[in-house]
Amino acid sequence: MKRSHPAVEPPSEDSDEELAPTSKKKRCYTTEFKLQVIDAAKAGSVHGASSRFRVDRKRIREWIYNERNLHNLKNSSAAGRIASDFREQAGH
């Protein structure tokens, strides 16, 4: 026996209804912050660090996987170059 489902229509343009956002705002984290979160996760747990720093557990696991690259980025001379170039363009 087949069941029929009522057709769902999207709200019209004059409707006051709004569609819920489907994605969260993308955040930028500094290398220092990422390394601090990694240290906390290693000292305790990924779950604890996630709660403490309000970062998704999957993101923390990715940072741990890329920890060596993060340390290299932190120690490279280009680590702050983007921010300083932006300040120069902005006239600061």
N, C-alpha and C positions, 0 to 999 in steps of 0.2 A: 504494500500500500504506500503510495506516494503522498508525502505531506507538502502542501504548498505554504510557502512563507509569504507574508504580505510584503509588497515592494516598499522599500525605504527610500524616500526621496530626500535629497540634500536640502537644507534650508534655502529659501529663495533669497535674492539679493536684498529685498526689503525687510526680511525677517530680522528680528532682534537677536536671534540665536547665533552664537558663534561656535565655530569648531574648536575643539580642544587642541592645544599644541601637541604635536606628535614627537617632538624631540626637545631635549634640554639644551640650555645655553652651553656652548662650547667654552671651556675655560683654558686659560694659559697658566701654566705653573712654572716657576723659576727652577733652574737646575738645583739651586740650594735647597729649595722646598722639597723637591723630589728626593734628594739624598737624605734629607731629614726624615721623611716618611719611610724610606727604605730602612734607615737605622732603627726607627721605632718598630717596624714590622719584624726585623731580625731579632730585636731585643724581646719582643713579646709575640704578637701574632699579626697576620695580615688583617684579620677581622678587627682586632683592637685598634690598629693603626687607621683602618678605614673609618671607624667610629670617631676616633679622636680628631683626625684631620679632615673628615667629611669628604673622602675621596673613595670612589668605587674600588672594590677589591680587585676586580679585573685589571684596572689601571695600575694598581700597586704591583700586581704580579708582573705586568709588562715592564714597569720601571725596574724591578728587581732583575728581570731577564736582561735589561739593557744597562745595568748598573755600570759596567766597565766603560761604556760609551759616555755615560753621564759624567763619570770622573774625568775622562779625557776632555770632554767639552768644558768642564769647569776649569781645568788646568790650562786650556789652550788660550792663546792670546786673542782669539776672535770671539771669546765667550760673551763679551759685552759690546762687541762692535756694532751690532744692529741697533741697540738702544742709543749709543753715542752718535751714530750716523743720523738717526732720526732727530735727536736733539739739535744737531748742527743744521739740519734742513728746516727745523721749526724756528731756528734763530735763538736758541737758548744757550 
